[in-house]
Amino acid sequence: MNNYYTDYSNIDLNSGYQKDLNIIDPLSFADLLLEINCNIPTINEKTVRRQFEQDLQRTIDSAREIFEANLSNIVNHANNYRKEVA
């Protein structure tokens, strides 16, 4: 398997690289500022808060998709690990 390509719909939990991938992507101040400057015509606390909430919801939705796509992988890997250490 090529460790440089990641199929987020089927994470290989036996791969140290893929197992260490984030389920939820970080949201940096730089990312937020870029979104604000590109998407908000009038910058104030209300519009900045709205942009943050939209970015946060998009991040949560993406993490849920990745989690759901890999739920059976996670359950199988956890059960196999438990059998190995028992």
N, CA, C and O atoms as a printed pandas DataFrame, in Angstrom:
     atom_number atom_name residue_name chain_id  residue_number  x_coord  y_coord  z_coord
0              1         N          MET        A               1    0.845   -1.184    0.000
1              2        CA          MET        A               1    0.000    0.000    0.000
2              3         C          MET        A               1    0.888    1.243    0.000
3              4         O          MET        A               1    1.905    1.281    0.692
4              5         N          ASN        A               2    0.514    2.233   -0.757
5              6        CA          ASN        A               2    1.236    3.496   -0.820
6              7         C          ASN        A               2    0.789    4.369    0.346
7              8         O          ASN        A               2   -0.370    4.780    0.403
8              9         N          ASN        A               3    1.702    4.655    1.281
9             10        CA          ASN        A               3    1.352    5.439    2.465
10            11         C          ASN        A               3    1.139    6.914    2.161
11            12         O          ASN        A               3    0.708    7.665    3.036
12            13         N          TYR        A               4    1.434    7.344    0.936
13            14        CA          TYR        A               4    1.262    8.754    0.605
14            15         C          TYR        A               4   -0.134    9.059    0.086
15            16         O          TYR        A               4   -0.510   10.226   -0.025
16            17         N          TYR        A               5   -0.904    8.034   -0.231
17            18        CA          TYR        A               5   -2.299    8.208   -0.630
18            19         C          TYR        A               5   -3.163    7.693    0.508
19            20         O          TYR        A               5   -2.952    6.585    1.000
20            21         N          THR        A               6   -4.110    8.471    0.916
21            22        CA          THR        A               6   -4.986    8.056    1.995
22            23         C          THR        A               6   -6.416    8.051    1.508
23            24         O          THR        A               6   -6.949    9.068    1.065
24            25         N          ASP        A               7   -7.024    6.886    1.601
25            26        CA          ASP        A               7   -8.442    6.741    1.295
26            27         C          ASP        A               7   -9.193    6.934    2.609
27            28         O          ASP        A               7   -9.312    6.003    3.406
28            29         N          TYR        A               8   -9.694    8.135    2.827
29            30        CA          TYR        A               8  -10.344    8.452    4.097
30            31         C          TYR        A               8  -11.641    7.682    4.305
31            32         O          TYR        A               8  -12.195    7.687    5.404
32            33         N          SER        A               9  -12.125    7.027    3.269
33            34        CA          SER        A               9  -13.324    6.207    3.438
34            35         C          SER        A               9  -12.969    4.789    3.879
35            36         O          SER        A               9  -13.854    3.977    4.147
36            37         N          ASN        A              10  -11.655    4.491    3.955
37            38        CA          ASN        A              10  -11.218    3.152    4.364
38            39         C          ASN        A              10   -9.811    3.244    4.949
39            40         O          ASN        A              10   -8.845    2.788    4.337
40            41         N          ILE        A              11   -9.704    3.835    6.130
41            42        CA          ILE        A              11   -8.414    4.019    6.789
42            43         C          ILE        A              11   -7.848    2.654    7.190
43            44         O          ILE        A              11   -8.561    1.812    7.736
44            45         N          ASP        A              12   -6.562    2.449    6.912
45            46        CA          ASP        A              12   -5.860    1.225    7.306
46            47         C          ASP        A              12   -5.322    1.430    8.719
47            48         O          ASP        A              12   -4.274    2.050    8.902
48            49         N          LEU        A              13   -6.029    0.916    9.707
49            50        CA          LEU        A              13   -5.657    1.128   11.095
50            51         C          LEU        A              13   -4.463    0.287   11.528
51            52         O          LEU        A              13   -4.017    0.389   12.671
52            53         N          ASN        A              14   -3.939   -0.548   10.623
53            54        CA          ASN        A              14   -2.696   -1.269   10.890
54            55         C          ASN        A              14   -1.483   -0.455   10.446
55            56         O          ASN        A              14   -0.348   -0.797   10.778
56            57         N          SER        A              15   -1.720    0.610    9.705
57            58        CA          SER        A              15   -0.661    1.506    9.257
58            59         C          SER        A              15   -0.445    2.572   10.328
59            60         O          SER        A              15   -1.367    3.310   10.673
60            61         N          GLY        A              16    0.777    2.647   10.850
61            62        CA          GLY        A              16    1.079    3.668   11.852
62            63         C          GLY        A              16    0.815    5.070   11.333
63            64         O          GLY        A              16    0.308    5.925   12.059
64            65         N          TYR        A              17    1.165    5.305   10.059
65            66        CA          TYR        A              17    0.938    6.617    9.450
66            67         C          TYR        A              17   -0.547    6.966    9.423
67            68         O          TYR        A              17   -0.949    8.044    9.861
68            69         N          GLN        A              18   -1.366    6.035    8.900
69            70        CA          GLN        A              18   -2.797    6.328    8.768
70            71         C          GLN        A              18   -3.494    6.357   10.127
71            72         O          GLN        A              18   -4.429    7.132   10.327
72            73         N          LYS        A              19   -3.049    5.524   11.054
73            74        CA          LYS        A              19   -3.663    5.518   12.381
74            75         C          LYS        A              19   -3.442    6.847   13.103
75            76         O          LYS        A              19   -4.263    7.239   13.932
76            77         N          ASP        A              20   -2.351    7.539   12.801
77            78        CA          ASP        A              20   -2.050    8.812   13.444
78            79         C          ASP        A              20   -2.684   10.027   12.758
79            80         O          ASP        A              20   -2.498   11.156   13.210
80            81         N          LEU        A              21   -3.423    9.805   11.681
81            82        CA          LEU        A              21   -4.081   10.924   10.994
82            83         C          LEU        A              21   -5.189   11.502   11.868
83            84         O          LEU        A              21   -5.816   10.784   12.646
84            85         N          ASN        A              22   -5.421   12.791   11.734
85            86        CA          ASN        A              22   -6.496   13.447   12.478
86            87         C          ASN        A              22   -7.853   13.074   11.895
87            88         O          ASN        A              22   -8.019   13.020   10.677
88            89         N          ILE        A              23   -8.805   12.822   12.756
89            90        CA          ILE        A              23  -10.193   12.617   12.322
90            91         C          ILE        A              23  -10.817   13.974   12.017
91            92         O          ILE        A              23  -11.606   14.113   11.082
92            93         N          ILE        A              24  -10.459   14.951   12.804
93            94        CA          ILE        A              24  -10.993   16.296   12.613
94            95         C          ILE        A              24   -9.826   17.233   12.298
95            96         O          ILE        A              24   -8.815   17.244   13.000
96            97         N          ASP        A              25   -9.981   18.005   11.247
97            98        CA          ASP        A              25   -8.933   18.925   10.832
98            99         C          ASP        A              25   -8.892   20.139   11.750
99           100         O          ASP        A              25   -9.932   20.646   12.172
100          101         N          PRO        A              26   -7.685   20.599   12.054
101          102        CA          PRO        A              26   -7.583   21.802   12.891
102          103         C          PRO        A              26   -8.051   23.039   12.136
103          104         O          PRO        A              26   -8.020   23.081   10.906
104          105         N          LEU        A              27   -8.479   24.030   12.879
105          106        CA          LEU        A              27   -8.872   25.320   12.319
106          107         C          LEU        A              27   -7.961   26.364   12.948
107          108         O          LEU        A              27   -8.088   26.674   14.133
108          109         N          SER        A              28   -7.049   26.901   12.162
109          110        CA          SER        A              28   -6.078   27.860   12.692
110          111         C          SER        A              28   -6.624   29.287   12.589
111          112         O          SER        A              28   -7.588   29.553   11.870
112          113         N          PHE        A              29   -5.992   30.181   13.317
113          114        CA          PHE        A              29   -6.337   31.597   13.201
114          115         C          PHE        A              29   -6.064   32.079   11.775
115          116         O          PHE        A              29   -6.821   32.885   11.233
116          117         N          ALA        A              30   -4.981   31.584   11.170
117          118        CA          ALA        A              30   -4.651   31.977    9.790
118          119         C          ALA        A              30   -5.767   31.550    8.836
119          120         O          ALA        A              30   -6.157   32.314    7.953
120          121         N          ASP        A              31   -6.282   30.329    9.014
121          122        CA          ASP        A              31   -7.393   29.854    8.178
122          123         C          ASP        A              31   -8.621   30.743    8.348
123          124         O          ASP        A              31   -9.258   31.145    7.375
124          125         N          LEU        A              32   -8.936   31.038    9.602
125          126        CA          LEU        A              32  -10.115   31.865    9.880
126          127         C          LEU        A              32   -9.958   33.260    9.280
127          128         O          LEU        A              32  -10.889   33.786    8.671
128          129         N          LEU        A              33   -8.778   33.859    9.454
129          130        CA          LEU        A              33   -8.552   35.189    8.895
130          131         C          LEU        A              33   -8.654   35.195    7.377
131          132         O          LEU        A              33   -9.176   36.149    6.800
132          133         N          LEU        A              34   -8.165   34.145    6.720
133          134        CA          LEU        A              34   -8.279   34.042    5.268
134          135         C          LEU        A              34   -9.746   33.965    4.855
135          136         O          LEU        A              34  -10.170   34.652    3.926
136          137         N          GLU        A              35  -10.514   33.133    5.543
137          138        CA          GLU        A              35  -11.950   33.024    5.259
138          139         C          GLU        A              35  -12.649   34.373    5.452
139          140         O          GLU        A              35  -13.477   34.773    4.634
140          141         N          ILE        A              36  -12.314   35.056    6.520
141          142        CA          ILE        A              36  -12.920   36.362    6.801
142          143         C          ILE        A              36  -12.610   37.340    5.680
143          144         O          ILE        A              36  -13.503   38.012    5.164
144          145         N          ASN        A              37  -11.343   37.415    5.310
145          146        CA          ASN        A              37  -10.935   38.391    4.296
146          147         C          ASN        A              37  -11.477   38.065    2.908
147          148         O          ASN        A              37  -11.672   38.966    2.092
148          149         N          CYS        A              38  -11.716   36.807    2.639
149          150        CA          CYS        A              38  -12.224   36.417    1.310
150          151         C          CYS        A              38  -13.751   36.408    1.235
151          152         O          CYS        A              38  -14.312   36.623    0.160
152          153         N          ASN        A              39  -14.429   36.165    2.353
153          154        CA          ASN        A              39  -15.867   35.894    2.304
154          155         C          ASN        A              39  -16.765   36.933    2.953
155          156         O          ASN        A              39  -17.977   36.910    2.738
156          157         N          ILE        A              40  -16.210   37.834    3.735
157          158        CA          ILE        A              40  -17.066   38.744    4.492
158          159         C          ILE        A              40  -16.887   40.182    3.996
159          160         O          ILE        A              40  -15.821   40.772    4.168
160          161         N          PRO        A              41  -17.927   40.739    3.386
161          162        CA          PRO        A              41  -17.821   42.125    2.916
162          163         C          PRO        A              41  -17.710   43.136    4.064
163          164         O          PRO        A              41  -16.920   44.077    3.988
164          165         N          THR        A              42  -18.490   42.946    5.111
165          166        CA          THR        A              42  -18.467   43.841    6.267
166          167         C          THR        A              42  -17.971   43.054    7.469
167          168         O          THR        A              42  -18.622   42.115    7.925
168          169         N          ILE        A              43  -16.814   43.448    7.973
169          170        CA          ILE        A              43  -16.196   42.703    9.069
170          171         C          ILE        A              43  -16.576   43.357   10.398
171          172         O          ILE        A              43  -16.257   44.515   10.666
172          173         N          ASN        A              44  -17.275   42.560   11.221
173          174        CA          ASN        A              44  -17.587   42.968   12.585
174          175         C          ASN        A              44  -17.732   41.698   13.420
175          176         O          ASN        A              44  -17.604   40.596   12.888
176          177         N          GLU        A              45  -17.993   41.833   14.703
177          178        CA          GLU        A              45  -18.046   40.649   15.569
178          179         C          GLU        A              45  -19.110   39.650   15.118
179          180         O          GLU        A              45  -18.882   38.441   15.163
180          181         N          LYS        A              46  -20.243   40.135   14.694
181          182        CA          LYS        A              46  -21.334   39.243   14.279
182          183         C          LYS        A              46  -20.940   38.443   13.037
183          184         O          LYS        A              46  -21.150   37.231   12.993
184          185         N          THR        A              47  -20.376   39.104   12.034
185          186        CA          THR        A              47  -20.034   38.403   10.790
186          187         C          THR        A              47  -18.842   37.463   10.986
187          188         O          THR        A              47  -18.780   36.396   10.375
188          189         N          VAL        A              48  -17.899   37.864   11.841
189          190        CA          VAL        A              48  -16.754   36.995   12.131
190          191         C          VAL        A              48  -17.219   35.760   12.893
191          192         O          VAL        A              48  -16.776   34.649   12.603
192          193         N          ARG        A              49  -18.102   35.946   13.858
193          194        CA          ARG        A              49  -18.648   34.803   14.605
194          195         C          ARG        A              49  -19.394   33.852   13.657
195          196         O          ARG        A              49  -19.260   32.633   13.771
196          197         N          ARG        A              50  -20.173   34.402   12.731
197          198        CA          ARG        A              50  -20.914   33.588   11.772
198          199         C          ARG        A              50  -19.944   32.767   10.909
199          200         O          ARG        A              50  -20.170   31.581   10.670
200          201         N          GLN        A              51  -18.865   33.410   10.447
201          202        CA          GLN        A              51  -17.882   32.697    9.631
202          203         C          GLN        A              51  -17.220   31.577   10.430
203          204         O          GLN        A              51  -17.031   30.475    9.915
204          205         N          PHE        A              52  -16.870   31.853   11.679
205          206        CA          PHE        A              52  -16.279   30.833   12.541
206          207         C          PHE        A              52  -17.227   29.651   12.716
207          208         O          PHE        A              52  -16.814   28.497   12.594
208          209         N          GLU        A              53  -18.488   29.933   12.998
209          210        CA          GLU        A              53  -19.472   28.864   13.197
210          211         C          GLU        A              53  -19.652   28.034   11.922
211          212         O          GLU        A              53  -19.795   26.814   11.997
212          213         N          GLN        A              54  -19.645   28.680   10.762
213          214        CA          GLN        A              54  -19.749   27.950    9.491
214          215         C          GLN        A              54  -18.538   27.054    9.284
215          216         O          GLN        A              54  -18.681   25.893    8.901
216          217         N          ASP        A              55  -17.341   27.589    9.536
217          218        CA          ASP        A              55  -16.118   26.795    9.391
218          219         C          ASP        A              55  -16.107   25.625   10.366
219          220         O          ASP        A              55  -15.736   24.508   10.007
220          221         N          LEU        A              56  -16.514   25.891   11.594
221          222        CA          LEU        A              56  -16.562   24.846   12.613
222          223         C          LEU        A              56  -17.552   23.751   12.222
223          224         O          LEU        A              56  -17.238   22.567   12.344
224          225         N          GLN        A              57  -18.724   24.122   11.761
225          226        CA          GLN        A              57  -19.728   23.132   11.365
226          227         C          GLN        A              57  -19.246   22.296   10.186
227          228         O          GLN        A              57  -19.472   21.087   10.147
228          229         N          ARG        A              58  -18.581   22.937    9.221
229          230        CA          ARG        A              58  -18.039   22.219    8.069
230          231         C          ARG        A              58  -16.978   21.201    8.525
231          232         O          ARG        A              58  -16.916   20.089    8.001
232          233         N          THR        A              59  -16.161   21.585    9.485
233          234        CA          THR        A              59  -15.134   20.698   10.027
234          235         C          THR        A              59  -15.766   19.520   10.763
235          236         O          THR        A              59  -15.326   18.380   10.610
236          237         N          ILE        A              60  -16.790   19.794   11.555
237          238        CA          ILE        A              60  -17.499   18.739   12.287
238          239         C          ILE        A              60  -18.172   17.780   11.313
239          240         O          ILE        A              60  -18.093   16.565   11.490
240          241         N          ASP        A              61  -18.829   18.309   10.291
241          242        CA          ASP        A              61  -19.500   17.460    9.302
242          243         C          ASP        A              61  -18.504   16.550    8.591
243          244         O          ASP        A              61  -18.789   15.374    8.367
244          245         N          SER        A              62  -17.348   17.083    8.239
245          246        CA          SER        A              62  -16.313   16.294    7.577
246          247         C          SER        A              62  -15.794   15.186    8.499
247          248         O          SER        A              62  -15.600   14.052    8.061
248          249         N          ALA        A              63  -15.572   15.511    9.763
249          250        CA          ALA        A              63  -15.106   14.512   10.729
250          251         C          ALA        A              63  -16.133   13.405   10.911
251          252         O          ALA        A              63  -15.771   12.234   11.018
252          253         N          ARG        A              64  -17.410   13.765   10.946
253          254        CA          ARG        A              64  -18.463   12.750   11.087
254          255         C          ARG        A              64  -18.487   11.810    9.883
255          256         O          ARG        A              64  -18.664   10.602   10.041
256          257         N          GLU        A              65  -18.310   12.359    8.685
257          258        CA          GLU        A              65  -18.272   11.518    7.478
258          259         C          GLU        A              65  -17.122   10.523    7.548
259          260         O          GLU        A              65  -17.299    9.339    7.261
260          261         N          ILE        A              66  -15.947   11.004    7.930
261          262        CA          ILE        A              66  -14.776   10.137    8.033
262          263         C          ILE        A              66  -14.997    9.073    9.103
263          264         O          ILE        A              66  -14.691    7.901    8.886
264          265         N          PHE        A              67  -15.526    9.474   10.251
265          266        CA          PHE        A              67  -15.801    8.529   11.333
266          267         C          PHE        A              67  -16.790    7.458   10.888
267          268         O          PHE        A              67  -16.539    6.267   11.076
268          269         N          GLU        A              68  -17.912    7.869   10.300
269          270        CA          GLU        A              68  -18.933    6.912    9.863
270          271         C          GLU        A              68  -18.382    5.950    8.808
271          272         O          GLU        A              68  -18.689    4.758    8.833
272          273         N          ALA        A              69  -17.576    6.463    7.890
273          274        CA          ALA        A              69  -17.015    5.619    6.841
274          275         C          ALA        A              69  -16.069    4.569    7.409
275          276         O          ALA        A              69  -15.861    3.523    6.795
276          277         N          ASN        A              70  -15.499    4.838    8.570
277          278        CA          ASN        A              70  -14.504    3.946    9.158
278          279         C          ASN        A              70  -14.964    3.264   10.436
279          280         O          ASN        A              70  -14.164    2.614   11.110
280          281         N          LEU        A              71  -16.229    3.400   10.777
281          282        CA          LEU        A              71  -16.722    2.845   12.031
282          283         C          LEU        A              71  -16.469    1.350   12.136
283          284         O          LEU        A              71  -16.017    0.877   13.179
284          285         N          SER        A              72  -16.748    0.603   11.092
285          286        CA          SER        A              72  -16.517   -0.855   11.173
286          287         C          SER        A              72  -15.020   -1.161   11.295
287          288         O          SER        A              72  -14.640   -2.093   12.003
288          289         N          ASN        A              73  -14.167   -0.387   10.613
289          290        CA          ASN        A              73  -12.720   -0.565   10.758
290          291         C          ASN        A              73  -12.290   -0.337   12.210
291          292         O          ASN        A              73  -11.482   -1.092   12.750
292          293         N          ILE        A              74  -12.831    0.699   12.828
293          294        CA          ILE        A              74  -12.467    1.038   14.206
294          295         C          ILE        A              74  -12.903   -0.070   15.158
295          296         O          ILE        A              74  -12.128   -0.500   16.012
296          297         N          VAL        A              75  -14.128   -0.527   15.013
297          298        CA          VAL        A              75  -14.652   -1.584   15.880
298          299         C          VAL        A              75  -13.843   -2.864   15.701
299          300         O          VAL        A              75  -13.456   -3.495   16.684
300          301         N          ASN        A              76  -13.585   -3.250   14.452
301          302        CA          ASN        A              76  -12.807   -4.472   14.191
302          303         C          ASN        A              76  -11.399   -4.367   14.758
303          304         O          ASN        A              76  -10.911   -5.305   15.388
304          305         N          HIS        A              77  -10.746   -3.237   14.539
305          306        CA          HIS        A              77   -9.384   -3.066   15.032
306          307         C          HIS        A              77   -9.342   -3.106   16.558
307          308         O          HIS        A              77   -8.465   -3.747   17.136
308          309         N          ALA        A              78  -10.278   -2.430   17.211
309          310        CA          ALA        A              78  -10.321   -2.413   18.675
310          311         C          ALA        A              78  -10.583   -3.812   19.233
311          312         O          ALA        A              78   -9.956   -4.211   20.214
312          313         N          ASN        A              79  -11.502   -4.561   18.617
313          314        CA          ASN        A              79  -11.779   -5.923   19.079
314          315         C          ASN        A              79  -10.568   -6.839   18.869
315          316         O          ASN        A              79  -10.241   -7.645   19.740
316          317         N          ASN        A              80   -9.907   -6.716   17.722
317          318        CA          ASN        A              80   -8.717   -7.535   17.476
318          319         C          ASN        A              80   -7.595   -7.206   18.456
319          320         O          ASN        A              80   -6.914   -8.105   18.949
320          321         N          TYR        A              81   -7.408   -5.949   18.732
321          322        CA          TYR        A              81   -6.390   -5.535   19.706
322          323         C          TYR        A              81   -6.696   -6.117   21.094
323          324         O          TYR        A              81   -5.809   -6.632   21.775
324          325         N          ARG        A              82   -7.944   -6.024   21.486
325          326        CA          ARG        A              82   -8.324   -6.547   22.797
326          327         C          ARG        A              82   -8.073   -8.050   22.892
327          328         O          ARG        A              82   -7.647   -8.544   23.936
328          329         N          LYS        A              83   -8.339   -8.787   21.791
329          330        CA          LYS        A              83   -8.082  -10.231   21.779
330          331         C          LYS        A              83   -6.587  -10.517   21.901
331          332         O          LYS        A              83   -6.187  -11.478   22.558
332          333         N          GLU        A              84   -5.759   -9.677   21.264
333          334        CA          GLU        A              84   -4.304   -9.881   21.288
334          335         C          GLU        A              84   -3.715   -9.647   22.675
335          336         O          GLU        A              84   -2.796  -10.357   23.081
336          337         N          VAL        A              85   -4.226   -8.671   23.398
337          338        CA          VAL        A              85   -3.641   -8.350   24.705
338          339         C          VAL        A              85   -4.273   -9.145   25.853
339          340         O          VAL        A              85   -3.781   -9.109   26.981
340          341         N          ALA        A              86   -5.347   -9.849   25.567
341          342        CA          ALA        A              86   -6.024  -10.617   26.626
342          343         C          ALA        A              86   -5.313  -11.913   26.921
343          344         O          ALA        A              86   -5.750  -12.675   27.783
